[in-house]
């Protein structure tokens, strides 16, 4: 037998508040029984489940694990702008003039994540590359 990942669990200062942010990012929803002040909150979305757990200690260092997001219905740059409007912060910009690269952002509690190019942008880049060669 093998195992499967049921949730990705993220320690945080305010589980409900951070879960609301990530539900908006992923177009997901919080569990019906999650309420403000609860010590944990579950976000489910297509293909993923994130469990947020309130812990007493603050984030002290760079994440050892992070999420890489790929926009489904907009460009990477449009998604970065949307996430900044939701409360994310730009940590490092690795986007290149040729359209490749990614942006590293942080959620409202400082957890880093990356936004990559959409599948359409990747496909467009591959076609352009093949045409040039």
N, CA, C and O atoms as a GROMACS GRO file, in nm:
protein
  532
    1UNK      N    1   0.085  -0.119   0.000
    1UNK     CA    2   0.000   0.000   0.000
    1UNK      C    3   0.089   0.124   0.000
    1UNK      O    4   0.202   0.122   0.047
    2UNK      N    5   0.035   0.229  -0.053
    2UNK     CA    6   0.103   0.358  -0.054
    2UNK      C    7   0.020   0.460   0.022
    2UNK      O    8  -0.092   0.432   0.065
    3UNK      N    9   0.076   0.578   0.038
    3UNK     CA   10   0.004   0.687   0.103
    3UNK      C   11  -0.033   0.792   0.001
    3UNK      O   12   0.023   0.796  -0.109
    4UNK      N   13  -0.127   0.877   0.036
    4UNK     CA   14  -0.159   0.991  -0.046
    4UNK      C   15  -0.162   1.114   0.044
    4UNK      O   16  -0.194   1.104   0.162
    5UNK      N   17  -0.129   1.229  -0.012
    5UNK     CA   18  -0.129   1.353   0.064
    5UNK      C   19  -0.274   1.398   0.076
    5UNK      O   20  -0.339   1.428  -0.024
    6UNK      N   21  -0.324   1.402   0.198
    6UNK     CA   22  -0.463   1.443   0.223
    6UNK      C   23  -0.476   1.594   0.229
    6UNK      O   24  -0.568   1.651   0.170
    7UNK      N   25  -0.383   1.660   0.299
    7UNK     CA   26  -0.379   1.806   0.309
    7UNK      C   27  -0.232   1.848   0.306
    7UNK      O   28  -0.143   1.768   0.333
    8UNK      N   29  -0.211   1.971   0.273
    8UNK     CA   30  -0.085   2.038   0.301
    8UNK      C   31  -0.118   2.128   0.419
    8UNK      O   32  -0.208   2.212   0.410
    9UNK      N   33  -0.046   2.112   0.530
    9UNK     CA   34  -0.076   2.183   0.654
    9UNK      C   35   0.020   2.299   0.672
    9UNK      O   36   0.141   2.283   0.656
   10UNK      N   37  -0.035   2.415   0.706
   10UNK     CA   38   0.044   2.536   0.721
   10UNK      C   39   0.021   2.593   0.860
   10UNK      O   40  -0.093   2.625   0.896
   11UNK      N   41   0.128   2.606   0.937
   11UNK     CA   42   0.120   2.671   1.068
   11UNK      C   43   0.106   2.821   1.047
   11UNK      O   44   0.163   2.877   0.954
   12UNK      N   45   0.029   2.886   1.135
   12UNK     CA   46   0.005   3.029   1.119
   12UNK      C   47  -0.044   3.090   1.249
   12UNK      O   48  -0.069   3.018   1.346
   13UNK      N   49  -0.056   3.221   1.252
   13UNK     CA   50  -0.102   3.292   1.371
   13UNK      C   51  -0.255   3.299   1.378
   13UNK      O   52  -0.312   3.298   1.487
   14UNK      N   53  -0.322   3.304   1.263
   14UNK     CA   54  -0.467   3.316   1.259
   14UNK      C   55  -0.518   3.227   1.146
   14UNK      O   56  -0.522   3.268   1.031
   15UNK      N   57  -0.558   3.105   1.181
   15UNK     CA   58  -0.596   3.004   1.082
   15UNK      C   59  -0.710   3.052   0.993
   15UNK      O   60  -0.702   3.038   0.871
   16UNK      N   61  -0.814   3.106   1.051
   16UNK     CA   62  -0.930   3.146   0.972
   16UNK      C   63  -0.896   3.258   0.875
   16UNK      O   64  -0.934   3.253   0.758
   17UNK      N   65  -0.825   3.360   0.922
   17UNK     CA   66  -0.790   3.474   0.837
   17UNK      C   67  -0.701   3.430   0.720
   17UNK      O   68  -0.724   3.471   0.606
   18UNK      N   69  -0.600   3.347   0.748
   18UNK     CA   70  -0.512   3.302   0.641
   18UNK      C   71  -0.585   3.207   0.546
   18UNK      O   72  -0.560   3.209   0.425
   19UNK      N   73  -0.674   3.126   0.598
   19UNK     CA   74  -0.754   3.038   0.513
   19UNK      C   75  -0.843   3.119   0.419
   19UNK      O   76  -0.862   3.080   0.304
   20UNK      N   77  -0.897   3.231   0.467
   20UNK     CA   78  -0.978   3.317   0.380
   20UNK      C   79  -0.894   3.368   0.262
   20UNK      O   80  -0.940   3.369   0.148
   21UNK      N   81  -0.771   3.411   0.290
   21UNK     CA   82  -0.682   3.458   0.184
   21UNK      C   83  -0.660   3.348   0.082
   21UNK      O   84  -0.677   3.370  -0.038
   22UNK      N   85  -0.623   3.228   0.128
   22UNK     CA   86  -0.592   3.120   0.036
   22UNK      C   87  -0.715   3.068  -0.037
   22UNK      O   88  -0.704   3.022  -0.151
   23UNK      N   89  -0.832   3.074   0.025
   23UNK     CA   90  -0.955   3.036  -0.045
   23UNK      C   91  -0.977   3.130  -0.164
   23UNK      O   92  -1.016   3.086  -0.271
   24UNK      N   93  -0.951   3.259  -0.143
   24UNK     CA   94  -0.963   3.356  -0.253
   24UNK      C   95  -0.858   3.331  -0.361
   24UNK      O   96  -0.889   3.340  -0.480
   25UNK      N   97  -0.736   3.301  -0.321
   25UNK     CA   98  -0.629   3.273  -0.417
   25UNK      C   99  -0.665   3.155  -0.505
   25UNK      O  100  -0.650   3.161  -0.627
   26UNK      N  101  -0.714   3.047  -0.444
   26UNK     CA  102  -0.737   2.921  -0.514
   26UNK      C  103  -0.879   2.906  -0.569
   26UNK      O  104  -0.909   2.807  -0.635
   27UNK      N  105  -0.965   3.004  -0.542
   27UNK     CA  106  -1.105   2.989  -0.584
   27UNK      C  107  -1.170   2.874  -0.510
   27UNK      O  108  -1.259   2.808  -0.563
   28UNK      N  109  -1.125   2.851  -0.388
   28UNK     CA  110  -1.176   2.741  -0.307
   28UNK      C  111  -1.274   2.790  -0.201
   28UNK      O  112  -1.324   2.902  -0.208
   29UNK      N  113  -1.299   2.703  -0.104
   29UNK     CA  114  -1.392   2.740   0.002
   29UNK      C  115  -1.343   2.684   0.135
   29UNK      O  116  -1.272   2.584   0.140
   30UNK      N  117  -1.383   2.752   0.241
   30UNK     CA  118  -1.355   2.704   0.376
   30UNK      C  119  -1.460   2.600   0.412
   30UNK      O  120  -1.572   2.603   0.360
   31UNK      N  121  -1.424   2.510   0.502
   31UNK     CA  122  -1.520   2.411   0.551
   31UNK      C  123  -1.635   2.485   0.619
   31UNK      O  124  -1.614   2.589   0.683
   32UNK      N  125  -1.756   2.433   0.607
   32UNK     CA  126  -1.874   2.499   0.662
   32UNK      C  127  -1.866   2.523   0.812
   32UNK      O  128  -1.923   2.619   0.862
   33UNK      N  129  -1.796   2.436   0.883
   33UNK     CA  130  -1.789   2.451   1.029
   33UNK      C  131  -1.671   2.536   1.076
   33UNK      O  132  -1.649   2.548   1.197
   34UNK      N  133  -1.593   2.594   0.984
   34UNK     CA  134  -1.483   2.682   1.023
   34UNK      C  135  -1.535   2.822   1.050
   34UNK      O  136  -1.610   2.878   0.970
   35UNK      N  137  -1.495   2.878   1.165
   35UNK     CA  138  -1.540   3.010   1.208
   35UNK      C  139  -1.422   3.094   1.253
   35UNK      O  140  -1.319   3.039   1.291
   36UNK      N  141  -1.435   3.228   1.250
   36UNK     CA  142  -1.327   3.312   1.302
   36UNK      C  143  -1.290   3.271   1.444
   36UNK      O  144  -1.376   3.243   1.527
   37UNK      N  145  -1.160   3.267   1.471
   37UNK     CA  146  -1.112   3.228   1.603
   37UNK      C  147  -1.087   3.079   1.619
   37UNK      O  148  -1.027   3.038   1.718
   38UNK      N  149  -1.133   2.997   1.525
   38UNK     CA  150  -1.107   2.853   1.534
   38UNK      C  151  -0.957   2.827   1.522
   38UNK      O  152  -0.888   2.899   1.451
   39UNK      N  153  -0.907   2.725   1.591
   39UNK     CA  154  -0.763   2.696   1.586
   39UNK      C  155  -0.718   2.632   1.455
   39UNK      O  156  -0.598   2.625   1.428
   40UNK      N  157  -0.812   2.586   1.374
   40UNK     CA  158  -0.775   2.533   1.243
   40UNK      C  159  -0.886   2.563   1.143
   40UNK      O  160  -1.003   2.580   1.179
   41UNK      N  161  -0.847   2.569   1.016
   41UNK     CA  162  -0.942   2.596   0.909
   41UNK      C  163  -0.896   2.521   0.784
   41UNK      O  164  -0.777   2.518   0.753
   42UNK      N  165  -0.991   2.462   0.714
   42UNK     CA  166  -0.961   2.381   0.597
   42UNK      C  167  -1.012   2.450   0.471
   42UNK      O  168  -1.128   2.489   0.463
   43UNK      N  169  -0.923   2.464   0.372
   43UNK     CA  170  -0.960   2.518   0.241
   43UNK      C  171  -0.953   2.404   0.141
   43UNK      O  172  -0.852   2.335   0.131
   44UNK      N  173  -1.060   2.386   0.067
   44UNK     CA  174  -1.060   2.287  -0.041
   44UNK      C  175  -1.082   2.361  -0.173
   44UNK      O  176  -1.160   2.456  -0.181
   45UNK      N  177  -1.012   2.314  -0.274
   45UNK     CA  178  -1.027   2.367  -0.409
   45UNK      C  179  -0.998   2.253  -0.505
   45UNK      O  180  -0.958   2.144  -0.463
   46UNK      N  181  -1.018   2.277  -0.632
   46UNK     CA  182  -0.993   2.172  -0.731
   46UNK      C  183  -0.849   2.124  -0.718
   46UNK      O  184  -0.755   2.200  -0.740
   47UNK      N  185  -0.832   1.998  -0.684
   47UNK     CA  186  -0.699   1.938  -0.681
   47UNK      C  187  -0.616   1.961  -0.556
   47UNK      O  188  -0.504   1.911  -0.549
   48UNK      N  189  -0.667   2.034  -0.456
   48UNK     CA  190  -0.584   2.054  -0.337
   48UNK      C  191  -0.669   2.078  -0.213
   48UNK      O  192  -0.786   2.117  -0.221
   49UNK      N  193  -0.607   2.055  -0.100
   49UNK     CA  194  -0.668   2.086   0.029
   49UNK      C  195  -0.558   2.141   0.118
   49UNK      O  196  -0.454   2.077   0.137
   50UNK      N  197  -0.579   2.260   0.173
   50UNK     CA  198  -0.483   2.322   0.263
   50UNK      C  199  -0.546   2.332   0.401
   50UNK      O  200  -0.658   2.380   0.415
   51UNK      N  201  -0.473   2.286   0.501
   51UNK     CA  202  -0.520   2.291   0.639
   51UNK      C  203  -0.434   2.391   0.714
   51UNK      O  204  -0.312   2.377   0.719
   52UNK      N  205  -0.496   2.493   0.772
   52UNK     CA  206  -0.426   2.598   0.846
   52UNK      C  207  -0.447   2.573   0.994
   52UNK      O  208  -0.560   2.553   1.040
   53UNK      N  209  -0.337   2.574   1.070
   53UNK     CA  210  -0.342   2.548   1.214
   53UNK      C  211  -0.275   2.662   1.287
   53UNK      O  212  -0.161   2.698   1.257
   54UNK      N  213  -0.346   2.720   1.384
   54UNK     CA  214  -0.291   2.828   1.464
   54UNK      C  215  -0.188   2.772   1.561
   54UNK      O  216  -0.214   2.676   1.633
   55UNK      N  217  -0.070   2.834   1.562
   55UNK     CA  218   0.038   2.796   1.654
   55UNK      C  219   0.086   2.922   1.726
   55UNK      O  220   0.069   3.032   1.674
   56UNK      N  221   0.146   2.908   1.843
   56UNK     CA  222   0.187   3.028   1.918
   56UNK      C  223   0.313   3.096   1.864
   56UNK      O  224   0.327   3.218   1.880
   57UNK      N  225   0.402   3.022   1.801
   57UNK     CA  226   0.526   3.083   1.755
   57UNK      C  227   0.508   3.149   1.620
   57UNK      O  228   0.427   3.105   1.538
   58UNK      N  229   0.585   3.256   1.596
   58UNK     CA  230   0.581   3.327   1.469
   58UNK      C  231   0.674   3.262   1.369
   58UNK      O  232   0.766   3.189   1.406
   59UNK      N  233   0.648   3.289   1.241
   59UNK     CA  234   0.737   3.242   1.135
   59UNK      C  235   0.874   3.307   1.158
   59UNK      O  236   0.884   3.428   1.179
   60UNK      N  237   0.980   3.226   1.155
   60UNK     CA  238   1.113   3.277   1.190
   60UNK      C  239   1.213   3.273   1.074
   60UNK      O  240   1.315   3.342   1.080
   61UNK      N  241   1.186   3.196   0.971
   61UNK     CA  242   1.284   3.181   0.863
   61UNK      C  243   1.212   3.153   0.732
   61UNK      O  244   1.089   3.140   0.728
   62UNK      N  245   1.290   3.144   0.626
   62UNK     CA  246   1.236   3.110   0.494
   62UNK      C  247   1.168   2.974   0.500
   62UNK      O  248   1.213   2.883   0.570
   63UNK      N  249   1.058   2.961   0.425
   63UNK     CA  250   0.989   2.832   0.419
   63UNK      C  251   1.083   2.723   0.368
   63UNK      O  252   1.165   2.748   0.280
   64UNK      N  253   1.070   2.604   0.422
   64UNK     CA  254   1.142   2.488   0.369
   64UNK      C  255   1.058   2.421   0.259
   64UNK      O  256   1.110   2.340   0.183
   65UNK      N  257   0.933   2.455   0.251
   65UNK     CA  258   0.840   2.402   0.153
   65UNK      C  259   0.754   2.518   0.108
   65UNK      O  260   0.712   2.599   0.191
   66UNK      N  261   0.726   2.529  -0.022
   66UNK     CA  262   0.637   2.635  -0.066
   66UNK      C  263   0.552   2.585  -0.182
   66UNK      O  264   0.581   2.482  -0.244
   67UNK      N  265   0.446   2.659  -0.212
   67UNK     CA  266   0.356   2.626  -0.321
   67UNK      C  267   0.399   2.701  -0.446
   67UNK      O  268   0.440   2.817  -0.439
   68UNK      N  269   0.390   2.636  -0.561
   68UNK     CA  270   0.408   2.699  -0.691
   68UNK      C  271   0.272   2.703  -0.757
   68UNK      O  272   0.211   2.598  -0.782
   69UNK      N  273   0.223   2.822  -0.785
   69UNK     CA  274   0.092   2.838  -0.846
   69UNK      C  275   0.105   2.859  -0.996
   69UNK      O  276   0.195   2.929  -1.041
   70UNK      N  277   0.014   2.799  -1.072
   70UNK     CA  278   0.006   2.820  -1.216
   70UNK      C  279  -0.134   2.871  -1.246
   70UNK      O  280  -0.231   2.797  -1.229
   71UNK      N  281  -0.147   2.996  -1.292
   71UNK     CA  282  -0.279   3.051  -1.323
   71UNK      C  283  -0.349   2.967  -1.429
   71UNK      O  284  -0.286   2.914  -1.520
   72UNK      N  285  -0.482   2.955  -1.415
   72UNK     CA  286  -0.559   2.875  -1.510
   72UNK      C  287  -0.627   2.959  -1.616
   72UNK      O  288  -0.638   2.915  -1.731
   73UNK      N  289  -0.673   3.079  -1.580
   73UNK     CA  290  -0.753   3.156  -1.674
   73UNK      C  291  -0.703   3.298  -1.694
   73UNK      O  292  -0.778   3.386  -1.738
   74UNK      N  293  -0.577   3.322  -1.660
   74UNK     CA  294  -0.517   3.454  -1.680
   74UNK      C  295  -0.366   3.435  -1.692
   74UNK      O  296  -0.314   3.326  -1.668
   75UNK      N  297  -0.297   3.542  -1.729
   75UNK     CA  298  -0.152   3.534  -1.741
   75UNK      C  299  -0.086   3.536  -1.603
   75UNK      O  300  -0.149   3.570  -1.503
   76UNK      N  301   0.040   3.501  -1.600
   76UNK     CA  302   0.118   3.508  -1.476
   76UNK      C  303   0.114   3.649  -1.418
   76UNK      O  304   0.089   3.667  -1.299
   77UNK      N  305   0.138   3.750  -1.503
   77UNK     CA  306   0.144   3.887  -1.455
   77UNK      C  307   0.008   3.935  -1.404
   77UNK      O  308   0.001   4.008  -1.305
   78UNK      N  309  -0.099   3.895  -1.472
   78UNK     CA  310  -0.234   3.930  -1.424
   78UNK      C  311  -0.261   3.863  -1.289
   78UNK      O  312  -0.323   3.923  -1.201
   79UNK      N  313  -0.215   3.740  -1.273
   79UNK     CA  314  -0.237   3.669  -1.147
   79UNK      C  315  -0.156   3.734  -1.035
   79UNK      O  316  -0.206   3.746  -0.923
   80UNK      N  317  -0.034   3.775  -1.063
   80UNK     CA  318   0.046   3.844  -0.961
   80UNK      C  319  -0.028   3.970  -0.915
   80UNK      O  320  -0.036   3.996  -0.795
   81UNK      N  321  -0.082   4.047  -1.007
   81UNK     CA  322  -0.155   4.169  -0.970
   81UNK      C  323  -0.278   4.136  -0.887
   81UNK      O  324  -0.308   4.206  -0.790
   82UNK      N  325  -0.350   4.030  -0.923
   82UNK     CA  326  -0.469   3.989  -0.847
   82UNK      C  327  -0.431   3.951  -0.704
   82UNK      O  328  -0.500   3.989  -0.608
   83UNK      N  329  -0.321   3.876  -0.689
   83UNK     CA  330  -0.279   3.830  -0.557
   83UNK      C  331  -0.228   3.946  -0.471
   83UNK      O  332  -0.251   3.948  -0.350
   84UNK      N  333  -0.160   4.042  -0.533
   84UNK     CA  334  -0.117   4.160  -0.459
   84UNK      C  335  -0.239   4.236  -0.408
   84UNK      O  336  -0.237   4.288  -0.296
   85UNK      N  337  -0.344   4.245  -0.488
   85UNK     CA  338  -0.467   4.313  -0.446
   85UNK      C  339  -0.537   4.239  -0.332
   85UNK      O  340  -0.607   4.301  -0.252
   86UNK      N  341  -0.517   4.106  -0.323
   86UNK     CA  342  -0.575   4.028  -0.214
   86UNK      C  343  -0.496   4.041  -0.083
   86UNK      O  344  -0.545   4.002   0.023
   87UNK      N  345  -0.374   4.098  -0.090
   87UNK     CA  346  -0.295   4.116   0.031
   87UNK      C  347  -0.160   4.049   0.030
   87UNK      O  348  -0.088   4.054   0.130
   88UNK      N  349  -0.122   3.985  -0.081
   88UNK     CA  350   0.012   3.926  -0.090
   88UNK      C  351   0.115   4.039  -0.106
   88UNK      O  352   0.081   4.152  -0.140
   89UNK      N  353   0.242   4.005  -0.082
   89UNK     CA  354   0.352   4.099  -0.103
   89UNK      C  355   0.451   4.037  -0.201
   89UNK      O  356   0.475   3.916  -0.197
   90UNK      N  357   0.508   4.119  -0.288
   90UNK     CA  358   0.612   4.073  -0.380
   90UNK      C  359   0.743   4.062  -0.303
   90UNK      O  360   0.791   4.160  -0.247
   91UNK      N  361   0.801   3.942  -0.301
   91UNK     CA  362   0.927   3.917  -0.229
   91UNK      C  363   1.045   3.925  -0.324
   91UNK      O  364   1.147   3.987  -0.292
   92UNK      N  365   1.033   3.862  -0.441
   92UNK     CA  366   1.141   3.860  -0.540
   92UNK      C  367   1.080   3.844  -0.678
   92UNK      O  368   0.989   3.764  -0.698
   93UNK      N  369   1.131   3.920  -0.773
   93UNK     CA  370   1.078   3.915  -0.908
   93UNK      C  371   1.180   3.848  -0.998
   93UNK      O  372   1.286   3.903  -1.026
   94UNK      N  373   1.148   3.726  -1.043
   94UNK     CA  374   1.236   3.648  -1.130
   94UNK      C  375   1.181   3.642  -1.273
   94UNK      O  376   1.220   3.555  -1.351
   95UNK      N  377   1.090   3.736  -1.307
   95UNK     CA  378   1.036   3.741  -1.442
   95UNK      C  379   1.140   3.803  -1.534
   95UNK      O  380   1.206   3.902  -1.499
   96UNK      N  381   1.155   3.743  -1.653
   96UNK     CA  382   1.256   3.788  -1.748
   96UNK      C  383   1.192   3.861  -1.865
   96UNK      O  384   1.073   3.841  -1.893
   97UNK      N  385   1.268   3.946  -1.933
   97UNK     CA  386   1.213   4.021  -2.047
   97UNK      C  387   1.154   3.931  -2.156
   97UNK      O  388   1.064   3.974  -2.229
   98UNK      N  389   1.203   3.807  -2.169
   98UNK     CA  390   1.150   3.718  -2.273
   98UNK      C  391   1.019   3.650  -2.232
   98UNK      O  392   0.966   3.568  -2.307
   99UNK      N  393   0.967   3.682  -2.113
   99UNK     CA  394   0.840   3.625  -2.067
   99UNK      C  395   0.854   3.502  -1.979
   99UNK      O  396   0.754   3.457  -1.923
  100UNK      N  397   0.973   3.448  -1.966
  100UNK     CA  398   0.993   3.332  -1.879
  100UNK      C  399   1.010   3.379  -1.735
  100UNK      O  400   1.005   3.499  -1.707
  101UNK      N  401   1.029   3.286  -1.644
  101UNK     CA  402   1.053   3.320  -1.504
  101UNK      C  403   0.927   3.316  -1.420
  101UNK      O  404   0.821   3.273  -1.466
  102UNK      N  405   0.940   3.361  -1.297
  102UNK     CA  406   0.833   3.353  -1.199
  102UNK      C  407   0.845   3.470  -1.102
  102UNK      O  408   0.946   3.541  -1.100
  103UNK      N  409   0.741   3.487  -1.021
  103UNK     CA  410   0.743   3.588  -0.915
  103UNK      C  411   0.726   3.517  -0.782
  103UNK      O  412   0.641   3.428  -0.768
  104UNK      N  413   0.806   3.554  -0.684
  104UNK     CA  414   0.792   3.500  -0.548
  104UNK      C  415   0.715   3.603  -0.466
  104UNK      O  416   0.754   3.719  -0.456
  105UNK      N  417   0.606   3.558  -0.407
  105UNK     CA  418   0.523   3.643  -0.323
  105UNK      C  419   0.517   3.585  -0.182
  105UNK      O  420   0.563   3.474  -0.158
  106UNK      N  421   0.460   3.660  -0.090
  106UNK     CA  422   0.436   3.612   0.046
  106UNK      C  423   0.290   3.638   0.080
  106UNK      O  424   0.235   3.742   0.043
  107UNK      N  425   0.228   3.543   0.149
  107UNK     CA  426   0.090   3.562   0.193
  107UNK      C  427   0.087   3.660   0.312
  107UNK      O  428   0.194   3.704   0.354
  108UNK      N  429  -0.029   3.694   0.365
  108UNK     CA  430  -0.035   3.793   0.473
  108UNK      C  431   0.045   3.759   0.599
  108UNK      O  432   0.071   3.847   0.681
  109UNK      N  433   0.085   3.633   0.617
  109UNK     CA  434   0.167   3.596   0.732
  109UNK      C  435   0.312   3.571   0.695
  109UNK      O  436   0.390   3.525   0.778
  110UNK      N  437   0.350   3.602   0.571
  110UNK     CA  438   0.489   3.592   0.530
  110UNK      C  439   0.531   3.460   0.470
  110UNK      O  440   0.650   3.441   0.444
  111UNK      N  441   0.439   3.368   0.447
  111UNK     CA  442   0.473   3.240   0.384
  111UNK      C  443   0.493   3.260   0.235
  111UNK      O  444   0.405   3.310   0.166
  112UNK      N  445   0.612   3.222   0.186
  112UNK     CA  446   0.646   3.244   0.046
  112UNK      C  447   0.576   3.144  -0.045
  112UNK      O  448   0.553   3.029  -0.007
  113UNK      N  449   0.544   3.190  -0.166
  113UNK     CA  450   0.493   3.104  -0.272
  113UNK      C  451   0.530   3.167  -0.405
  113UNK      O  452   0.562   3.286  -0.411
  114UNK      N  453   0.527   3.088  -0.511
  114UNK     CA  454   0.568   3.138  -0.642
  114UNK      C  455   0.452   3.134  -0.739
  114UNK      O  456   0.364   3.048  -0.730
  115UNK      N  457   0.452   3.228  -0.832
  115UNK     CA  458   0.354   3.230  -0.940
  115UNK      C  459   0.431   3.211  -1.070
  115UNK      O  460   0.515   3.292  -1.108
  116UNK      N  461   0.400   3.101  -1.138
  116UNK     CA  462   0.465   3.066  -1.264
  116UNK      C  463   0.378   3.109  -1.381
  116UNK      O  464   0.268   3.161  -1.362
  117UNK      N  465   0.427   3.088  -1.502
  117UNK     CA  466   0.350   3.117  -1.622
  117UNK      C  467   0.232   3.021  -1.633
  117UNK      O  468   0.239   2.907  -1.585
  118UNK      N  469   0.126   3.066  -1.697
  118UNK     CA  470   0.011   2.980  -1.724
  118UNK      C  471   0.049   2.875  -1.827
  118UNK      O  472   0.152   2.886  -1.894
  119UNK      N  473  -0.034   2.773  -1.841
  119UNK     CA  474  -0.010   2.670  -1.943
  119UNK      C  475  -0.012   2.733  -2.082
  119UNK      O  476   0.068   2.694  -2.168
  120UNK      N  477  -0.102   2.829  -2.105
  120UNK     CA  478  -0.109   2.895  -2.236
  120UNK      C  479   0.019   2.973  -2.264
  120UNK      O  480   0.069   2.971  -2.377
  121UNK      N  481   0.072   3.042  -2.163
  121UNK     CA  482   0.197   3.116  -2.182
  121UNK      C  483   0.313   3.022  -2.210
  121UNK      O  484   0.400   3.052  -2.292
  122UNK      N  485   0.315   2.908  -2.142
  122UNK     CA  486   0.420   2.809  -2.168
  122UNK      C  487   0.409   2.756  -2.311
  122UNK      O  488   0.509   2.744  -2.381
  123UNK      N  489   0.288   2.726  -2.354
  123UNK     CA  490   0.267   2.674  -2.489
  123UNK      C  491   0.306   2.778  -2.593
  123UNK      O  492   0.370   2.744  -2.693
  124UNK      N  493   0.269   2.904  -2.571
  124UNK     CA  494   0.306   3.011  -2.664
  124UNK      C  495   0.458   3.024  -2.674
  124UNK      O  496   0.511   3.042  -2.783
  125UNK      N  497   0.526   3.013  -2.562
  125UNK     CA  498   0.672   3.022  -2.561
  125UNK      C  499   0.737   2.909  -2.636
  125UNK      O  500   0.837   2.929  -2.705
  126UNK      N  501   0.681   2.788  -2.623
  126UNK     CA  502   0.737   2.672  -2.693
  126UNK      C  503   0.718   2.687  -2.843
  126UNK      O  504   0.808   2.655  -2.921
  127UNK      N  505   0.601   2.735  -2.886
  127UNK     CA  506   0.575   2.753  -3.028
  127UNK      C  507   0.671   2.858  -3.084
  127UNK      O  508   0.730   2.838  -3.190
  128UNK      N  509   0.686   2.970  -3.012
  128UNK     CA  510   0.777   3.076  -3.056
  128UNK      C  511   0.920   3.022  -3.068
  128UNK      O  512   0.990   3.053  -3.164
  129UNK      N  513   0.962   2.943  -2.970
  129UNK     CA  514   1.097   2.888  -2.972
  129UNK      C  515   1.116   2.796  -3.093
  129UNK      O  516   1.219   2.804  -3.161
  130UNK      N  517   1.018   2.710  -3.119
  130UNK     CA  518   1.030   2.617  -3.231
  130UNK      C  519   1.032   2.694  -3.364
  130UNK      O  520   1.102   2.654  -3.457
  131UNK      N  521   0.957   2.802  -3.372
  131UNK     CA  522   0.954   2.879  -3.496
  131UNK      C  523   1.087   2.946  -3.523
  131UNK      O  524   1.128   2.959  -3.638
  132UNK      N  525   1.155   2.989  -3.417
  132UNK     CA  526   1.283   3.058  -3.434
  132UNK      C  527   1.392   2.961  -3.473
  132UNK      O  528   1.481   2.996  -3.550
  133UNK      N  529   1.387   2.840  -3.422
  133UNK     CA  530   1.494   2.742  -3.445
  133UNK      C  531   1.496   2.691  -3.586
  133UNK      O  532   1.581   2.608  -3.620
   0.00000   0.00000   0.00000
